[in-house]
Amino acid sequence: MLCEDRFRRLLITGGASLVLSACTTLGPDYKTPQVPELAQWQPATKSMASGVSQSSYDQWWIQLNDPTLTMLVNEALRKNPDVKIAGLRLLESRAQLGIAESLLSPQATIGDGQVITGGQQHNDRYIASTNYGAGFNLGWEIDFWGKFKRGVESADASYFATLAQYDDIQVLMAAQVAQLYVNIRTLEARLQITRSNAKIQQRSLQITERLFLSGNSAELDVQQARTQYLSTLSSLPQLETSLRQSQNALSVLLARKPGPLPEMVDNTGVLPKGNLELVSELPADLLRRRPDVRAAERQLAAQSALIGVAETELYPSISLIGSVGISARNGGSSTLSWAAGPTFSWNLLDQGRLGNQVLVQDARFLQLHERYRDTVFQAAREVDDAAVAYAN
């Protein structure tokens, strides 16, 4: 009898080891896609002088040598609501990853307890009794086909996609602040030039009128001088309106009330001075480091893992369940009960729906693949356009 029990235990242990060793991970193993069309591409500024380090591109606005601009960009990255929302989405995505990782452990633990008080009449005496009971159930679905592993893989890729989107928001925010800042300084300079021109043209009109009154100039000269002067004056309100609108837009980006920024009172009309080297010899991997490209690539990786998750639904699932309970009665003995064993389930009659679910996930992957390629092409175009425009 002892040998028989020992043989049974060895058989069960060996069978469990065989089942666990047979576990596999369904679905495609993701590899970063290549864009061969851009393998030899370099921005149009490749032939220009170089001298900017790799780290200079992380905070490119510092290269514009304007302390006020640097201060405003840093403030926007701290206070802008869109940046804060992106940061909160990052926390949400990290929590989703934690949920996916928790599924690798036992998934269901249910506890229950009860206390029942009663009594009975016996020989003119009332005898009270209390029954106690407690127990819990435990269930653990074995990741036989890699369902939970692929789920963690998808959640992990989604987290890094969200992280790249957070970086993308920061890049866009810095660009918007810099663009509005330069626009404000440009409008200030244009207003200074226009007001100066208006004074010169007003003086020219006065001289022309005196020459006309003295008979030394034609009336046409007076009319031309007056037209030029009034035309210059009429452009001032439009420039002032554009300036105020740009100031309001920049204030909102900084989470401030609309209006002029006190930091920009000094150096009115002075434009930032950047170096041409900032866009020369752009690193070959700069395109791949763009946050929008990284986000598109990580979204593709997340979708690839979901194909494996869908494929696991086509196969049976195996779970280990167990329960432990104890019951007792006051003044009496207690009873311990337990049960454990595997369960098996297979949605065998719904293979058509489950098979099409795999096709759905695969089609979404192909869509994201084309979107990734398009993102890379658009990024290359933007880099080239911006570099040429900045250089010129």
C-alpha positions in Angstrom: 0.0 0.0 0.0 2.9 2.4 0.8 4.5 1.6 -2.5 1.3 2.3 -4.3 0.8 5.7 -2.7 4.4 6.6 -3.5 4.0 5.5 -7.1 0.8 7.6 -7.4 2.6 10.7 -6.0 5.5 10.2 -8.4 3.0 9.8 -11.3 1.1 13.0 -10.4 4.4 15.0 -9.9 5.8 13.7 -13.2 2.6 14.5 -15.0 2.5 18.0 -13.6 6.1 18.6 -14.6 5.3 17.3 -18.1 2.4 19.7 -18.4 4.3 22.7 -17.2 7.3 22.0 -19.4 4.9 21.8 -22.4 3.8 25.4 -21.8 4.4 27.6 -24.9 3.8 31.2 -25.9 1.5 31.6 -28.8 1.5 34.6 -31.2 4.2 36.3 -33.2 7.5 37.4 -31.5 7.7 41.1 -32.2 10.6 42.6 -34.1 11.0 46.3 -34.7 10.0 47.0 -38.3 12.5 48.5 -40.8 11.8 51.3 -43.3 14.3 50.5 -46.1 13.3 53.5 -48.1 15.0 55.8 -45.6 18.0 53.6 -44.9 20.4 55.9 -46.8 18.4 59.2 -46.2 20.1 62.2 -44.7 18.6 65.7 -44.1 19.4 68.4 -46.6 21.7 70.2 -44.2 24.2 67.3 -44.1 26.8 69.3 -46.0 26.8 72.2 -43.6 29.3 72.7 -40.8 29.0 70.6 -37.7 29.8 71.0 -34.0 26.7 70.3 -32.0 26.7 67.5 -29.5 24.0 64.8 -29.3 22.7 66.2 -26.0 22.2 69.6 -27.5 19.0 68.3 -29.2 17.3 67.3 -26.0 17.0 71.0 -24.9 17.5 72.7 -28.2 16.0 75.9 -27.0 19.0 76.6 -24.9 21.1 76.8 -28.1 19.1 79.9 -29.0 21.0 81.8 -26.3 17.9 83.6 -24.8 17.5 83.2 -21.0 14.0 84.5 -21.0 12.9 81.9 -23.6 14.6 79.1 -21.6 12.8 80.2 -18.5 9.4 80.3 -20.2 9.9 76.9 -21.8 10.8 75.3 -18.5 7.7 76.9 -16.9 5.4 75.6 -19.6 6.8 72.1 -19.1 6.0 72.3 -15.4 2.6 74.1 -15.5 0.9 73.5 -18.8 -2.4 71.4 -18.3 -1.7 69.3 -21.4 1.7 68.2 -20.0 0.1 67.4 -16.6 -2.6 65.3 -18.3 0.0 63.4 -20.3 1.8 62.7 -17.0 -1.4 61.4 -15.4 -2.0 59.2 -18.4 1.5 57.8 -17.8 0.5 56.9 -14.2 -2.6 55.2 -15.5 -0.7 53.2 -18.0 1.8 52.1 -15.3 -1.2 50.9 -13.2 -2.5 49.0 -16.2 0.9 47.3 -16.5 0.7 46.3 -12.8 -2.8 44.8 -13.4 -1.5 42.7 -16.2 1.5 41.5 -14.1 -0.8 40.5 -11.3 -2.5 38.0 -13.5 0.6 35.8 -13.5 -0.2 35.1 -9.8 -3.2 33.2 -8.4 -6.1 35.2 -9.7 -9.0 34.5 -7.3 -9.1 34.3 -3.6 -12.5 34.3 -1.9 -12.9 34.0 1.8 -16.1 33.5 3.9 -17.0 33.2 7.5 -20.1 32.7 9.6 -21.2 32.6 13.2 -24.6 31.1 13.9 -26.1 31.3 17.4 -29.1 29.2 18.3 -30.5 27.1 21.2 -32.9 24.5 22.2 -35.2 23.7 25.2 -34.2 20.6 27.1 -35.7 19.5 30.5 -37.0 22.9 31.4 -33.6 24.4 30.5 -32.6 26.5 27.5 -29.3 25.5 26.1 -27.5 28.0 23.8 -25.1 27.0 21.1 -22.9 28.8 18.6 -21.4 27.4 15.4 -18.4 28.9 13.8 -17.2 28.4 10.2 -14.5 29.9 8.0 -12.9 29.1 4.7 -11.4 30.4 1.5 -11.1 29.3 -2.1 -8.1 29.8 -4.3 -7.9 29.6 -8.1 -4.9 29.9 -10.4 -5.1 29.6 -14.2 -1.9 28.2 -15.5 -0.4 30.4 -18.3 -0.2 27.3 -20.5 -0.3 29.2 -23.8 1.3 32.5 -22.8 -1.9 34.4 -22.5 -0.9 36.4 -19.4 2.7 36.7 -20.6 1.5 38.3 -23.9 -0.8 40.5 -21.9 2.1 41.8 -19.8 4.1 42.2 -23.0 1.2 44.3 -24.5 0.8 46.4 -21.4 4.5 47.0 -21.1 4.7 48.2 -24.7 1.6 50.4 -24.1 3.3 51.9 -21.1 6.4 52.9 -23.1 4.1 54.2 -25.9 2.4 56.4 -23.3 5.9 57.5 -22.1 6.8 58.4 -25.7 3.5 60.4 -26.0 4.4 62.2 -22.8 7.8 63.1 -24.3 6.0 64.2 -27.5 3.7 66.6 -25.6 6.8 68.1 -24.0 8.5 68.5 -27.4 5.4 70.1 -28.9 5.0 72.4 -25.9 8.6 73.6 -26.1 8.1 74.2 -29.8 4.9 76.2 -29.3 6.4 78.4 -26.6 9.5 79.1 -28.8 7.3 79.8 -31.8 5.1 82.2 -30.0 8.0 83.8 -28.2 9.8 84.5 -31.6 6.5 85.7 -33.1 6.1 88.2 -30.2 9.6 89.5 -30.6 9.2 89.7 -34.4 5.9 91.7 -34.0 7.6 94.0 -31.4 10.4 94.6 -33.9 7.9 95.2 -36.7 5.9 97.7 -34.6 9.1 99.5 -33.7 10.1 99.7 -37.4 6.6 100.7 -38.5 6.3 103.5 -35.8 9.7 104.7 -36.8 8.7 104.7 -40.5 5.5 106.6 -39.6 7.5 109.4 -38.0 9.8 109.6 -41.0 6.9 109.6 -43.4 5.0 112.2 -41.4 8.1 114.5 -41.5 8.4 113.8 -45.2 4.7 114.8 -45.7 5.2 118.0 -43.8 8.2 118.9 -46.0 6.4 118.0 -49.2 3.4 120.2 -48.1 5.7 123.2 -47.5 7.4 122.7 -50.8 4.0 122.5 -52.5 2.8 125.7 -50.8 6.0 127.5 -51.9 5.5 126.3 -55.4 8.6 124.0 -55.4 6.6 120.7 -55.5 3.6 119.2 -57.4 0.3 118.3 -55.7 0.9 114.7 -56.8 3.9 114.5 -54.6 1.8 115.6 -51.6 -0.8 113.0 -52.3 1.7 110.2 -52.6 3.4 111.2 -49.4 0.1 111.4 -47.6 -1.0 108.0 -49.0 2.2 106.3 -47.9 2.0 107.9 -44.4 -1.6 106.9 -43.9 -1.0 103.4 -45.2 1.8 102.9 -42.6 -0.5 104.2 -39.8 -3.3 101.8 -40.9 -1.0 98.8 -40.4 -0.3 99.6 -36.8 -3.6 98.3 -35.4 -3.3 95.0 -37.2 0.2 94.5 -35.8 -0.9 95.5 -32.3 -3.8 93.0 -32.5 -1.5 90.2 -33.6 0.9 91.0 -30.8 -1.8 90.9 -28.2 -3.2 87.6 -29.5 0.3 86.0 -29.5 0.9 87.3 -25.9 -2.5 85.8 -24.8 -1.7 82.5 -26.5 1.7 82.3 -24.8 0.2 83.2 -21.4 -2.4 80.4 -21.7 0.4 77.9 -22.5 2.0 78.9 -19.2 -1.3 78.5 -17.4 -1.5 82.3 -16.7 -4.2 84.9 -17.3 -4.2 86.4 -20.8 -2.1 89.5 -21.3 1.5 90.6 -21.8 4.2 88.7 -20.0 6.3 90.8 -17.5 9.4 88.8 -18.3 9.3 90.1 -21.9 9.3 93.8 -21.0 13.1 94.0 -21.5 14.8 93.3 -24.8 11.7 94.4 -26.8 12.0 93.4 -30.4 15.3 91.5 -29.9 15.2 88.1 -31.7 16.9 84.9 -30.3 20.2 84.2 -32.1 20.7 80.5 -32.9 23.7 78.9 -34.5 23.6 77.2 -37.9 25.3 74.2 -36.4 22.1 73.3 -34.5 20.6 71.8 -37.7 23.8 70.7 -39.3 25.0 67.1 -39.3 21.7 65.8 -37.8 22.4 62.4 -36.1 21.2 59.4 -38.2 19.3 58.1 -35.2 17.6 61.4 -34.4 14.6 60.4 -36.5 14.1 57.1 -34.5 14.4 59.1 -31.3 11.5 61.3 -32.1 8.7 60.7 -29.5 6.0 60.3 -32.2 8.0 57.6 -34.0 8.8 55.8 -30.7 5.1 56.0 -29.7 4.0 54.5 -33.1 6.5 51.7 -32.8 5.5 50.8 -29.2 1.8 50.8 -30.2 2.7 48.3 -32.9 4.5 46.1 -30.4 1.5 46.2 -28.0 -0.8 45.2 -30.8 1.5 42.3 -31.8 1.2 40.9 -28.3 -2.6 41.1 -28.5 -2.5 38.7 -31.4 -1.0 36.1 -29.1 -3.6 36.8 -26.5 -6.4 36.2 -29.0 -4.8 33.0 -30.2 -4.8 31.5 -26.7 -8.6 31.7 -26.6 -8.6 28.9 -29.3 -7.0 26.4 -26.9 -8.2 24.9 -23.6 -7.4 26.6 -20.3 -6.1 24.7 -17.3 -6.5 26.0 -13.7 -5.6 24.8 -10.3 -8.3 25.3 -7.6 -8.3 24.6 -3.9 -10.5 25.2 -0.9 -9.9 25.0 2.8 -12.6 25.2 5.5 -12.9 24.9 9.2 -16.0 24.6 11.3 -16.4 24.4 15.1 -19.0 24.4 17.8 -18.6 26.0 21.2 -17.7 23.4 23.7 -17.2 20.8 20.9 -14.5 19.8 18.5 -13.5 21.5 15.2 -13.5 20.0 11.7 -11.0 20.8 9.0 -11.9 20.1 5.3 -9.9 20.8 2.2 -10.0 20.0 -1.6 -7.6 20.6 -4.4 -7.3 19.7 -8.0 -7.1 20.9 -11.6 -10.0 22.1 -13.8 -10.2 22.1 -17.6 -12.2 24.3 -19.9 -12.3 24.6 -23.7 -14.7 26.8 -25.7 -14.7 24.2 -28.5 -18.0 25.1 -30.1 -17.1 28.8 -30.6 -14.0 28.5 -32.7 -15.4 30.6 -35.5 -15.8 33.7 -33.4 -12.5 33.1 -31.7 -10.7 32.6 -35.0 -12.1 35.8 -36.4 -11.0 37.6 -33.2 -7.4 36.6 -34.1 -8.0 38.0 -37.6 -9.3 41.2 -36.1 -6.1 41.6 -34.0 -3.9 40.8 -37.0 -5.7 43.3 -39.2 -5.2 46.0 -36.5 -1.5 45.1 -36.4 -1.2 45.6 -40.2 -3.0 49.0 -39.9 -0.6 50.1 -37.2 2.3 48.9 -39.2 1.3 51.2 -42.1 0.7 54.0 -39.6 4.2 53.5 -38.3 5.7 53.7 -41.7 3.7 56.8 -42.5 4.8 58.4 -39.2 8.4 57.7 -40.1 8.0 59.3 -43.5 6.2 62.3 -42.1 8.9 62.7 -39.4 11.6 62.7 -42.1 9.8 65.3 -44.1 9.3 67.5 -41.0 12.9 67.2 -40.0 14.1 68.1 -43.5 11.7 71.0 -43.9 12.4 72.5 -40.5 16.2 72.2 -40.9 16.2 73.9 -44.3 13.8 76.6 -43.1 15.9 77.3 -40.0 19.1 77.3 -42.0 17.8 79.7 -44.6 
